[in-house]
Structures are given as structure tokens and as C-alpha cells.
Amino acid sequence: MIRHIVRYALISLAIAAAPAHAETKLLFSIFFPPNHFIRQVMHEWAADVEKATDNRVKIEFSAASMAPPPQQMSAVHSGVFDIGITANPFIKNKLPLIEFSSLPWLVSDAEAASVAYWRTYQKNLAGKQQFKDVQLLSLFNSAGGQLFSLDDTPINSVDELKKRKLWALPGEAAGLLKNLGISPVTTPAVKISEPVSRGVVEGYYGISPEGALSFKAAPYTKVITWFPRSATSTSFSVFINKGKWGKLSKKDQKAILAVSGEKLAAQVGKAYEKSAADALNKMKASGIKVIDADPGFYAALQKAADPSFKRFNAVAAKSGIDGDALVAQFRKEYLELARH
């Protein structure tokens, strides 16, 4: 009898000590290339989620992207996969206020920008039902975009800029060029190598050195014009299907949010900053020249951004938001955090 009691006790202890199987599995689709550092950061975040929920929630990754960048949010909303990530220029028609951190000449530090972005959003927009179709998990900013020439002549004046056929990142970078009367070629950043390698354009504007290297535009680049603040810093959002989110316990929702939000924003921003610095060093080592932007050129481009801020203010006003105050708070948050 005693032997049986001991046996059952040992079995019970073994079961209790065994790791629990995940109760919920969530599928995450990422459009970045397989070797892109964003994937590594998101795998680290997935491990944090699993640990925070005591293995009740496990995030699995699709072998390849299940939707192009512009369709990530709609695919998550419709349940094609559970978690997605997108560049916010692709969703600004639905969420017109979401790009305030990407307005021209605001930032030069991706980590500070990412944290400032999340904090400003939480204080000013979280209660405005911006993300109606999905549950927002985090927001972050990329390393800042610069200006790249595909020949040995630097682009360091407005006149030289207007002579070139340019690719520009969709969103605020393309918008600023349009303010100057320039009609750029635009594609998602992951597609930049197509117009660059085919000689369709003579320069490109608005992505970071990390983007130029990762998306295979760097081999065609000769000169980088470097600005004190970046042309734009692309903002991104990470989100989950609302139905899947609603099925999680309140305890697990709270645990996931604790390792997402500002924490994930800081993780991605820091990784972006390191990756951009590493990429710039590699580009310099390959013979690409880096020159400082002429102060007069920089001042002219800052002036050319005025219509971009006015457009944002007009859009914000329609939602009952003071656009100037929103941007001012973002600047304040950013400057308190920035290292350069």
C-alpha cells in the first residue's frame, strides 16, 4: 500500500515538474529577408512571450512572408496569419495620424525615436481607436534615411537633386521630394534593388545604410550625403488578430503586453541603430564616400518640409488633434532620450 502511495506521489511530482505544452500557438509572418536583423529581434521577443506566459503562448514563424508589406494588416485582420508587422506608410490611409514620428528632419537615433514614438502614441492616440481592426502590440522607428548617389558626383544642392531621377521611400521621404516638384520612383524598401540595379534611377532617398545594404542597393552606390537629422525615420507597427487576442486569458494578455510595447520598441530601435552603424562602416570600407550635407542644402530641405507638417496638421485637426502639439511632445520625448 505504501509502495503504491509513493509511486503515485512520484508520478504526480514528475507531471508537475514537466514543462507545460503551449495552449495557444500564434503564427507570425515577416516580410523582411531571412538574414535581416528584424527577424532575430522578433524571435527574441517570441521567446520573451513564451517565458512571460509560462509556455502557455508560443509564437511560430512562417517559412516565408505570407503577404506583401502593404497587405500585412488586412491579412492579420482576416486571419490569414495571427501576427504581422508593417511599415506605417502603407496603412496611413486607414490611420492618418500614425506617421507623426516619420515627419522630416526630426530624429537621428532609432532607439530614442522608437521609445519616444510609443510613449507619445500612448499618451495622445491610444484612446482614439487608431487600430480598430487589429490589436496593437508595439510601434518602432527605423534608423534614419539619408541621400545616396549612384555616380561619383555628390547630391549636395537642390539644383543637383532636381537633375536626378530618384527613388524615394514611400511616405514622408517621397512627400518631401514632391514638395520640391520632383516625382520620384517609389516601391517598398525591400524592392529598391530593382530600379537601382536596372539604372532606372540615379540616386535614392529616405532609407538608412542598413536598408541600402540589406536590400541590395549598396553595390551600386558611390556617395552618401549625410544630414544632421534624418530625411525620415520609417515607423512600423506590430499587431495581432483581434479574435486570437480575445481568446487569450487576461493574465496572458497582460504578460504579452509587458514584454511588448515600449520594451519591444527599445529592442528593435537599438538593433536598428547598431545595424545601421555596421552597414555604414561596411559601405565606407567598400569605397563609398560619405560627405556632410552642405548647411545651405540642409536648410533648404528643412524649409521644403513645411508643407509636410501643414498637411499633417490639417489631417490631425480633422480628428480633433493638435498636430503641432503632438509633434512637439514627440520632439520633447525624443530629445530626453537621444544620444546624438
Residue pairs with C-beta under 8 A, 6 or more apart in sequence:
19 55
20 54
20 55
20 56
21 55
22 50
22 55
22 56
22 57
22 58
23 56
23 57
24 56
24 57
24 58
24 244
24 247
24 248
24 252
25 57
25 58
25 59
25 60
26 57
26 58
26 59
26 60
26 82
26 83
26 240
26 244
27 59
27 60
27 61
27 62
27 81
27 82
27 83
28 42
28 46
28 59
28 60
28 61
28 62
28 81
28 82
28 83
28 84
29 61
29 62
29 65
29 66
29 67
29 72
29 75
29 80
29 81
29 83
29 84
30 38
30 39
30 42
30 61
30 62
30 65
30 85
31 65
31 67
31 68
31 69
31 72
31 85
31 190
32 38
32 39
32 190
32 214
33 190
33 214
33 215
35 214
36 214
37 210
37 271
37 272
37 275
38 85
38 268
38 271
39 61
40 271
41 267
41 268
41 271
42 61
42 85
43 61
44 267
45 59
45 259
45 260
45 264
45 267
46 58
46 59
46 61
48 259
49 57
49 59
49 255
49 256
49 259
49 260
50 57
50 58
50 59
52 255
52 256
52 258
52 259
53 252
53 255
53 256
56 249
56 252
57 248
57 252
57 256
59 83
62 81
66 75
66 80
66 81
67 74
67 75
67 80
67 81
67 84
68 188
69 86
69 87
69 90
69 188
69 190
70 86
70 90
70 188
72 84
72 85
72 86
72 90
73 84
73 86
73 90
73 91
73 94
73 133
73 134
73 237
73 239
74 133
75 81
75 84
76 82
76 83
76 84
76 134
76 239
76 240
76 241
77 133
77 134
77 241
77 242
79 241
79 243
82 240
82 241
82 244
83 137
83 238
83 239
83 240
83 241
84 134
84 238
84 239
85 236
85 237
85 238
85 239
86 236
86 237
87 170
87 171
87 188
87 189
87 234
87 235
87 236
88 95
88 98
88 99
88 102
88 171
88 234
88 235
88 236
88 237
89 99
89 102
89 169
89 170
89 171
89 172
89 234
90 170
90 188
91 98
91 237
92 98
92 99
92 171
94 133
95 130
95 131
96 315
96 316
96 318
96 319
97 125
97 128
97 130
97 315
97 316
97 319
97 321
97 326
98 125
98 130
98 235
98 237
99 171
99 172
99 235
99 312
100 120
100 312
100 323
100 326
100 327
100 330
101 107
101 113
101 116
101 117
101 120
101 141
101 233
101 235
101 330
102 141
102 171
102 172
102 232
102 233
102 234
102 235
103 172
103 232
103 305
103 308
103 309
103 312
103 327
104 172
104 173
104 176
104 231
104 232
104 301
104 302
104 305
104 308
105 227
105 229
105 230
105 231
105 301
105 302
105 305
106 113
106 229
106 230
106 233
106 327
106 330
106 331
106 334
107 113
107 141
107 144
107 229
107 230
107 233
107 334
107 338
108 144
108 228
108 229
108 230
108 338
108 340
109 269
109 273
109 334
109 337
109 338
109 339
109 340
110 140
110 141
110 142
110 143
110 144
110 233
110 269
110 270
110 272
110 273
110 276
111 266
111 269
111 270
111 272
111 273
111 337
111 339
112 269
112 334
112 337
112 338
112 339
113 141
113 233
113 269
113 334
113 338
114 139
114 140
114 141
114 265
114 266
114 268
114 269
114 272
115 262
115 265
115 266
115 269
115 333
115 337
116 330
116 333
116 334
116 336
116 337
117 139
117 140
117 141
117 235
117 265
117 330
118 138
118 139
118 140
118 261
118 262
118 265
119 262
119 333
120 326
120 329
120 330
120 333
121 130
121 139
122 261
123 329
124 321
124 326
124 329
125 321
125 326
128 319
128 321
130 136
131 237
131 239
133 242
134 239
134 240
134 241
134 242
135 239
135 240
135 241
135 242
135 245
136 237
136 238
136 239
137 238
137 239
137 240
137 256
137 257
137 260
137 261
137 264
138 237
138 238
138 260
138 261
138 262
138 264
138 265
138 268
139 235
139 236
139 237
139 238
139 265
140 235
140 236
140 238
140 264
140 265
140 268
140 269
140 272
141 233
141 234
141 235
141 236
141 269
141 272
142 208
142 210
142 211
142 233
142 234
142 235
142 236
142 272
143 208
143 209
143 210
143 211
143 230
143 233
143 272
143 273
143 275
143 276
144 208
144 227
144 229
144 230
144 231
144 232
144 233
144 276
145 169
145 173
145 205
145 206
145 207
145 208
145 211
145 230
145 231
145 232
145 233
145 234
146 205
146 207
146 208
146 209
146 224
146 225
146 226
146 227
146 230
146 231
147 155
147 161
147 203
147 204
147 205
147 224
147 225
147 227
147 231
147 293
148 203
148 204
148 205
148 212
148 217
148 221
148 223
148 224
148 225
149 155
149 164
149 202
149 203
149 221
149 222
149 223
149 224
149 225
150 196
150 201
150 202
150 203
150 204
150 220
150 221
150 222
151 202
151 222
151 223
152 222
152 223
153 160
153 223
154 160
154 223
154 225
154 289
154 291
155 161
155 164
155 203
155 223
155 225
156 225
156 291
156 293
156 294
156 297
157 294
157 296
157 297
158 180
158 297
158 300
158 301
158 304
161 177
161 180
161 182
162 180
162 181
162 182
164 201
164 202
164 203
165 185
165 200
165 201
165 202
165 203
166 177
166 182
166 184
166 185
166 201
166 202
166 203
166 204
166 205
167 184
167 185
167 186
167 187
167 192
167 195
167 196
167 200
167 201
167 203
167 204
167 205
168 174
168 177
168 184
168 185
168 186
168 204
168 205
168 206
169 186
169 189
169 205
169 206
169 207
169 232
169 234
170 186
170 187
170 188
171 206
171 232
171 234
172 206
172 231
172 232
172 308
173 205
173 206
173 207
173 231
173 232
174 184
174 186
174 206
175 308
175 311
176 231
176 232
176 301
176 304
176 305
176 308
177 183
177 184
177 205
178 184
179 304
179 305
179 306
179 307
179 308
180 304
184 205
185 195
185 200
185 201
187 194
187 195
189 207
189 211
189 215
189 234
190 215
191 215
192 204
192 207
192 211
192 212
192 215
192 216
192 217
193 215
193 216
193 217
194 200
195 201
196 204
196 216
196 217
196 220
197 216
197 217
197 220
204 212
204 217
205 231
206 231
206 232
206 234
207 215
207 217
207 234
208 230
208 272
208 276
208 279
209 218
209 224
209 276
209 279
209 280
209 283
210 272
210 275
210 276
210 278
210 279
211 217
212 218
212 221
212 279
212 283
213 279
213 282
213 283
214 279
218 279
218 282
218 283
218 286
218 288
219 286
221 283
221 288
222 288
222 289
223 288
223 289
223 290
223 291
224 280
224 283
224 288
224 289
224 290
224 291
225 291
225 292
225 293
225 297
226 290
226 291
226 292
226 293
227 293
227 298
227 301
228 293
228 298
231 301
236 268
238 260
238 264
245 253
248 256
280 290
283 290
284 290
309 323
309 324
309 327
312 323
312 327
313 323
313 324
314 323
315 323
316 322
316 323
316 326
317 323
